[in-house]
Amino acid sequence: MDHRTLYRFVTDGVLQDSEMPARAETFLTVGLPLFLLAWPCCGAGCGDGGPAGSQTSVEHGARDDFVPPPLDDHRQTVSAVLGELEFTETVQRPVDVAVVESGRIRFRVTSNSRTPQVLSGLESLSFLDKDERFEAFRAGLNLEHIYSGHRDVRNRFSPRKHAYLVCRERDGHSVFLVRPATQSPWSVEHATRLAVSPPDAIDIDFRCRFRDVSAVGVREYVTFFWANYMRELRDAAVHFRGVSEQGGDEEWIRAESMKGWDVGTYRAAAAPALEFDADHNMALNLRSFEWPRITRPVLYSRSANDMVLILMFDRLRTDVDEIRFSHFPPAVDFQYVIHEVKKDRRYGFRARLIWRPWTSREDCLQAWHSWNRDPGSTDGL
């Protein structure tokens, strides 16, 4: 794969399956930082659909021709979206970048205004220790893909395009990332609130609503995919509580994908595999390992300088939605799957991201137990 081909994939999502490198090592020969940053999404976005069912594609084509209407009043638009999603916070005027610092955490949130050179989400997350600053990401919480169970040009990289507005809360240490439905080829409005929780955590509140579900298709599910591109890993694996086989005891799972570009996703113990079209253009993100499986919605990843990233969620699997973990080193990714998507119904989840020095895996689990979450929606068994 030459650098021009890879750049086309990163920016437009038009890389063909035959152009995909067979192993990560091939990619690592591409030395430019942008390509290193985008490698996991390349792995997470290119693959052969496989024999997963009949072809029921909503739309075929090489490029997305969606052109959103201009936004006349950004501030009014943001307020309207937040109100529709039942956020009560008052926000300031949209900006390209917002910085929040509290306790030992400092994070920098950016819009889509500089994509793909700078990806939206957490441009920076650092832990302060005296005069030292330990950085977690090359880019974090980047909403990279939204995709259905059908082949569709919108499946690849659509959230990286068009208006994605950043607003600081007027009274408080939080920032919103807001997308109006008119700016999404999926006709989905969504907002993410990132609120600092001293001394070392960010609380995440994601909410969305589809204003039109015609693109979802007969499989009736939609998946949101977030990428966390870690700066430097101490251990390439992710760790979570799970079971390694049917009927097995819950234990700590050290999960490290050894399947190259074929699969990198783990699902809840009771969750079935997702069905998708045989010609799907995002099949790698839809495939999941049969085993091991997740039993608790919390994972950790160890980084350089003896730091740890802990991600926890208020649910693992419900009748409506589920969380899945994806792992394409050095990315620590996750997916939010909504089943039987209904027009104008509000969906969402809460999560907490912790970035701090490593102590023990029991400490990671205790952090999840101590977090104020909905206790009725975390069962993965």
C-alpha positions in Angstrom: 0.0 0.0 0.0 1.6 3.4 -1.0 1.1 6.5 1.1 -1.4 8.1 -1.3 -3.7 5.1 -1.1 -3.5 5.1 2.7 -4.2 8.8 2.8 -7.3 8.3 0.6 -8.6 5.7 3.1 -7.9 7.9 6.2 -9.6 11.0 4.7 -12.4 9.5 2.5 -12.8 5.8 3.5 -12.5 4.6 0.0 -9.7 2.0 0.3 -10.7 -1.2 -1.4 -10.4 -4.6 0.3 -7.6 -5.8 -2.1 -5.5 -2.8 -1.0 -5.5 -3.7 2.7 -2.2 -4.9 4.2 -2.3 -8.5 5.5 -0.6 -7.7 8.8 0.0 -4.7 11.0 3.7 -4.9 10.4 3.2 -4.0 6.8 1.5 -0.8 7.8 4.2 0.2 10.3 6.6 0.7 7.4 4.6 3.9 6.6 6.4 6.5 8.7 4.3 9.6 8.7 2.7 10.4 12.0 -0.8 10.9 10.4 -0.7 7.4 9.1 0.5 6.0 12.4 -2.4 7.8 14.0 -4.9 6.4 11.5 -3.6 2.8 11.4 -6.1 1.3 13.9 -9.0 2.8 12.0 -7.6 1.4 8.8 -7.6 -2.0 10.5 -11.0 -1.4 12.0 -12.5 -0.3 8.7 -11.3 -2.6 6.0 -12.3 -6.2 5.6 -14.0 -8.8 3.6 -17.7 -9.1 4.6 -17.6 -12.9 4.5 -20.6 -15.3 4.4 -22.7 -13.4 6.8 -26.0 -13.4 4.9 -27.7 -12.1 1.8 -26.8 -8.8 0.3 -29.5 -6.2 1.4 -27.5 -3.1 0.8 -29.1 0.3 1.3 -26.8 2.1 -1.0 -23.7 1.1 -3.0 -21.0 3.4 -4.3 -17.4 4.5 -3.8 -18.0 7.9 -2.3 -20.5 9.6 0.1 -22.3 12.4 -1.8 -24.1 13.7 1.3 -24.0 17.5 1.4 -25.4 19.1 4.6 -27.2 22.4 4.6 -25.3 25.4 6.1 -25.8 26.1 9.8 -27.0 29.7 10.2 -26.8 30.1 14.0 -24.4 27.6 15.7 -25.3 28.7 19.2 -29.0 28.3 18.7 -28.5 25.0 16.9 -26.5 23.6 19.8 -29.1 24.7 22.4 -31.9 23.1 20.3 -30.0 19.8 20.1 -29.2 19.7 23.8 -32.8 20.5 24.7 -34.1 17.7 22.4 -31.7 15.3 24.1 -32.8 16.5 27.6 -29.6 18.1 28.6 -30.2 21.0 31.0 -26.8 22.6 31.0 -26.3 26.1 29.5 -23.4 26.4 27.1 -21.2 29.1 25.7 -20.7 29.9 22.0 -19.2 27.1 19.9 -15.4 27.1 19.7 -12.8 25.0 17.8 -11.0 23.9 21.0 -11.8 23.8 24.7 -9.4 23.1 27.5 -10.4 21.9 31.0 -8.1 21.4 34.0 -9.1 20.2 37.4 -7.4 18.0 40.0 -4.6 16.2 38.3 -6.3 16.0 34.9 -6.1 18.3 31.9 -7.9 17.6 28.7 -8.3 19.4 25.4 -11.4 18.8 23.3 -11.5 19.7 19.6 -14.1 19.9 16.9 -14.0 18.6 13.3 -12.6 21.9 12.0 -9.1 20.4 11.5 -9.9 16.8 10.6 -8.2 14.6 9.6 -5.0 16.3 10.6 -6.4 16.7 14.1 -9.2 14.3 15.0 -12.2 15.4 16.9 -12.7 14.3 20.5 -9.9 14.4 23.1 -6.9 15.9 21.3 -5.1 15.6 24.6 -5.5 14.0 28.0 -2.7 14.4 30.5 -2.1 13.5 34.1 -0.1 16.0 36.1 2.5 14.8 38.6 4.6 17.6 40.1 6.5 19.0 37.1 5.8 16.1 34.8 2.9 15.6 32.5 1.9 12.1 31.2 0.0 12.1 28.0 -2.5 9.3 27.2 -3.5 9.7 23.6 -2.5 10.6 20.1 -6.2 11.1 19.8 -8.9 9.9 22.2 -12.7 9.4 22.2 -12.8 10.0 18.4 -16.2 9.0 17.1 -14.9 7.4 14.0 -17.7 5.4 12.4 -21.4 4.9 12.5 -22.6 1.8 10.6 -25.5 -0.5 10.1 -25.7 -4.2 9.2 -25.8 -3.4 5.5 -23.2 -2.3 3.0 -23.4 1.5 2.8 -21.0 4.3 1.9 -22.0 6.0 5.2 -20.5 3.2 7.2 -17.0 4.6 6.9 -15.8 7.7 8.7 -19.0 9.7 8.4 -18.6 11.2 11.9 -15.3 12.8 11.0 -17.0 14.9 8.4 -19.2 18.0 8.6 -20.0 20.1 11.6 -19.3 18.7 15.1 -19.5 21.6 17.5 -17.6 22.1 20.7 -19.1 24.1 23.5 -18.0 24.7 27.1 -20.6 24.6 29.8 -21.2 28.1 31.1 -21.1 27.1 34.8 -19.0 24.0 35.4 -16.0 22.0 34.3 -17.6 20.3 31.3 -17.5 20.4 27.5 -20.1 19.3 24.9 -19.5 17.8 21.5 -22.7 18.3 19.5 -23.9 17.2 16.0 -27.3 18.3 14.6 -29.2 15.7 12.6 -28.9 17.9 9.5 -25.1 17.5 9.6 -25.2 13.7 9.7 -25.8 11.4 6.7 -27.5 9.0 9.2 -30.0 11.8 10.2 -28.9 11.3 13.8 -28.5 14.1 16.3 -26.1 13.3 19.1 -24.3 15.1 22.0 -21.5 14.0 24.3 -20.9 15.7 27.6 -17.3 15.4 29.0 -17.2 16.5 32.6 -14.0 16.4 34.7 -14.3 14.3 37.9 -11.3 15.1 40.1 -8.7 14.0 40.7 -8.2 11.8 37.6 -11.4 11.0 35.7 -13.7 12.2 32.9 -17.4 11.4 33.1 -19.0 10.8 29.7 -22.7 11.2 28.9 -23.6 10.2 25.3 -27.1 10.7 24.0 -28.5 10.4 20.5 -31.8 10.4 18.5 -32.5 9.3 15.0 -34.8 11.7 13.1 -35.0 9.2 10.1 -34.3 5.5 10.3 -34.7 4.6 6.7 -31.0 4.1 6.2 -30.8 1.6 9.1 -32.3 -1.2 7.0 -34.0 -4.5 7.8 -31.3 -5.6 10.3 -32.5 -2.7 12.5 -29.3 -2.0 14.4 -26.8 0.8 14.3 -23.3 0.8 15.9 -21.3 3.8 17.0 -17.5 3.2 17.1 -15.1 5.3 19.2 -11.3 5.0 18.8 -8.7 5.8 21.4 -5.3 6.0 19.8 -2.9 5.4 22.7 0.4 7.3 22.7 2.7 4.5 24.0 1.6 1.1 25.4 3.4 -0.9 28.1 1.3 -3.9 27.4 -0.4 -4.4 24.0 -3.3 -6.3 25.5 -6.6 -5.0 27.1 -7.8 -6.6 30.3 -11.4 -7.2 31.4 -13.5 -9.5 33.5 -14.9 -12.3 31.4 -15.2 -16.0 30.7 -12.9 -17.9 28.4 -15.4 -20.6 27.5 -19.1 -21.6 27.8 -19.9 -22.2 31.4 -16.5 -21.0 32.6 -15.8 -19.1 35.7 -15.5 -15.3 35.6 -11.8 -14.3 35.6 -9.5 -11.6 34.4 -9.0 -11.9 30.7 -5.9 -10.7 29.0 -7.1 -10.1 25.5 -4.7 -9.5 22.6 -6.0 -10.0 19.1 -3.8 -12.4 17.1 -6.1 -12.5 14.1 -4.4 -9.8 12.1 -7.1 -7.8 10.3 -9.8 -10.4 10.6 -11.4 -9.6 14.0 -10.7 -7.5 17.1 -14.0 -7.2 18.9 -15.2 -8.8 22.2 -18.9 -9.0 23.1 -20.9 -9.7 26.3 -21.2 -13.3 27.5 -24.9 -13.5 26.6 -24.8 -11.4 23.4 -25.2 -13.1 20.1 -23.0 -12.3 17.1 -24.3 -9.5 14.9 -25.6 -10.5 11.5 -24.5 -8.4 8.5 -24.5 -8.5 4.8 -22.0 -10.7 3.0 -20.6 -7.8 1.0 -20.4 -5.4 4.0 -17.8 -2.7 3.8 -17.2 -2.6 7.6 -17.2 -6.3 8.4 -14.1 -6.3 10.5 -15.8 -4.1 13.1 -18.9 -6.3 13.1 -17.1 -9.6 13.5 -16.5 -10.6 17.1 -14.5 -13.4 18.9 -16.6 -16.3 20.0 -14.5 -16.5 23.1 -13.5 -14.9 25.5 -16.5 -12.8 26.3 -17.1 -9.9 28.7 -19.0 -10.2 32.0 -18.4 -6.7 33.5 -18.4 -3.4 31.5 -14.9 -2.3 32.6 -11.5 -2.6 30.9 -8.0 -1.4 31.5 -5.0 -0.8 29.3 -1.5 -0.3 30.7 0.6 2.5 29.1 4.2 3.7 29.3 5.5 5.5 32.5 3.4 3.0 34.5 0.1 4.7 33.7 -3.2 3.0 33.2 -6.3 3.9 31.2 -9.6 2.5 32.7 -12.8 2.6 30.8 -16.1 1.7 32.5 -19.7 1.9 31.4 -23.2 2.0 33.0 -24.3 -1.0 31.0 -23.0 -4.1 29.2 -26.1 -5.5 27.5 -29.8 -4.6 27.8 -32.8 -5.4 25.7 -32.2 -2.2 23.8 -28.4 -1.7 23.5 -25.0 -3.1 24.3 -21.3 -2.2 24.7 -18.6 -4.1 22.9 -14.8 -3.7 23.3 -12.6 -3.5 20.2 -8.8 -3.9 20.2 -6.5 -3.0 17.3 -3.2 -2.1 19.1 -2.2 0.6 19.8 -5.9 1.5 19.8 -8.3 0.8 22.7 -11.7 1.1 21.2 -15.3 0.5 22.1 -18.7 0.2 20.3 -22.2 1.1 21.3 -24.8 -1.0 19.5 -28.5 0.0 19.4 -31.0 -2.7 18.5 -34.3 -2.2 16.7 -33.7 1.5 16.2 -36.8 3.7 16.5 -37.3 7.1 15.1 -37.2 9.9 17.6 -36.4 7.6 20.5 -33.6 8.8 22.7 -30.7 6.4 23.3 -27.4 6.7 25.1 -25.0 5.5 27.8 -22.8 6.9 30.6 -19.2 6.1 31.0 -16.1 7.0 33.0 -12.6 7.3 31.7 -9.8 7.3 34.3 -6.1 8.1 33.6 -3.8 7.7 36.5 -0.7 5.8 37.7 -1.0 2.0 37.8 -1.5 0.2 41.1 -3.3 -3.1 40.6 -6.1 -4.7 38.6 -8.1 -5.0 41.8 -7.9 -1.2 42.0 -9.4 -1.0 38.5 -12.3 -3.2 39.4 -12.9 -1.3 42.6 -13.0 1.9 40.7 -15.9 0.5 38.7 -17.7 -0.8 41.8 -17.3 2.6 43.5 -18.7 4.6 40.5 -22.3 5.8 40.7 -23.9 3.9 37.9 -27.2 2.2 37.1 -26.8 -1.2 38.9 -29.6 -2.8 36.9 -28.0 -2.8 33.5 -24.5 -4.2 33.9 -25.2 -8.0 33.7 -23.3 -9.6 30.9 -24.0 -13.2 31.8 
